[in-house]
Amino acid sequence: MENKTFLTKEGYIELEQQIERLIQEFNENEKSMSYCFQNAAGDEAHDNGEFDALQQKEGLLVSQINTMKKRLLNATIIDVPELDDNQININDTVILRIICW
């Protein structure tokens, strides 16, 4: 069973922008990994701590991108109507006060 994600139109656009930023960061990380690998002598690149850190970062970025893309695929865009002060809607914060007599 897939989890539905309810997003406003603005939330959907923001999630798309976050994915684009992560993809840009992934591409920059790829360039850094390539540079690191090219500057290492032979197989020593795999023993390089910087290279290892870049590989770990790449794995995290891929995971984040995939998670966000799944959210977009399962997204349902909701319309948030304008309400007056006596009504609440999704994502509103409500403070309840309990008064004991």
C-alpha positions as CSV (number, residue, x, y, z in Angstrom):
1,M,0.0,0.0,0.0
2,E,1.4,3.3,-1.0
3,N,1.2,6.3,1.3
4,K,-0.6,9.3,-0.1
5,T,1.0,12.7,0.4
6,F,-1.4,15.6,0.6
7,L,0.2,18.9,-0.7
8,T,-0.9,22.3,-1.6
9,K,0.1,23.5,-5.0
10,E,2.8,25.6,-3.3
11,G,4.0,22.6,-1.3
12,Y,4.2,20.6,-4.5
13,I,6.3,23.2,-6.2
14,E,8.5,23.6,-3.2
15,L,9.1,19.8,-3.2
16,E,10.0,19.9,-6.9
17,Q,12.5,22.7,-6.2
18,Q,14.1,20.7,-3.3
19,I,14.5,17.8,-5.6
20,E,16.2,20.0,-8.2
21,R,18.6,21.4,-5.5
22,L,19.5,17.9,-4.4
23,I,20.1,16.8,-8.0
24,Q,22.4,19.8,-8.5
25,E,24.2,18.9,-5.2
26,F,24.5,15.3,-6.5
27,N,26.1,16.5,-9.8
28,E,28.6,18.6,-7.9
29,N,29.4,15.7,-5.7
30,E,30.0,13.5,-8.8
31,K,32.4,16.1,-10.1
32,S,34.3,16.2,-6.8
33,M,34.5,12.4,-6.8
34,S,35.8,12.4,-10.3
35,Y,38.4,15.0,-9.4
36,C,39.4,13.1,-6.3
37,F,39.7,9.9,-8.2
38,Q,41.8,11.4,-11.0
39,N,44.2,13.0,-8.6
40,A,44.8,9.8,-6.7
41,A,47.4,7.4,-7.8
42,G,45.8,4.1,-9.1
43,D,43.8,2.3,-6.5
44,E,44.7,4.6,-3.8
45,A,41.6,6.6,-4.5
46,H,39.5,4.0,-2.9
47,D,41.7,4.3,0.3
48,N,41.2,8.1,0.3
49,G,39.1,9.4,3.1
50,E,37.8,12.3,1.1
51,F,36.7,9.9,-1.7
52,D,34.9,7.7,0.9
53,A,33.1,10.7,2.4
54,L,32.0,11.7,-1.1
55,Q,30.7,8.2,-1.8
56,Q,28.7,8.3,1.5
57,K,27.3,11.7,0.6
58,E,26.3,10.4,-2.8
59,G,24.4,7.6,-1.2
60,L,22.5,9.9,1.1
61,L,21.7,12.3,-1.8
62,V,20.3,9.4,-3.9
63,S,18.2,8.2,-1.0
64,Q,16.8,11.7,-0.4
65,I,16.1,12.2,-4.0
66,N,14.3,8.9,-4.4
67,T,12.2,9.5,-1.2
68,M,11.1,12.9,-2.4
69,K,10.3,11.6,-5.9
70,K,8.1,8.9,-4.4
71,R,6.3,11.6,-2.4
72,L,5.6,13.5,-5.6
73,L,4.4,10.4,-7.4
74,N,1.9,9.7,-4.5
75,A,1.0,13.4,-4.1
76,T,-2.6,14.6,-4.1
77,I,-2.8,18.3,-4.5
78,I,-5.4,19.8,-2.2
79,D,-7.1,23.2,-2.4
80,V,-6.9,25.2,0.8
81,P,-9.9,27.5,0.9
82,E,-9.9,30.8,2.6
83,L,-11.5,30.5,6.0
84,D,-12.5,33.0,8.6
85,D,-11.0,33.1,12.1
86,N,-13.6,30.7,13.5
87,Q,-12.6,27.8,11.2
88,I,-9.6,25.6,11.0
89,N,-8.1,23.7,8.0
90,I,-5.3,21.3,7.2
91,N,-1.9,22.4,8.5
92,D,-3.4,24.9,10.9
93,T,-2.0,25.1,14.4
94,V,-4.6,24.9,17.1
95,I,-4.1,25.7,20.7
96,L,-6.5,24.1,23.2
97,R,-6.9,25.4,26.7
98,I,-8.4,23.2,29.3
99,I,-10.0,25.1,32.1
100,C,-10.8,23.2,35.3
101,W,-13.4,24.6,37.7
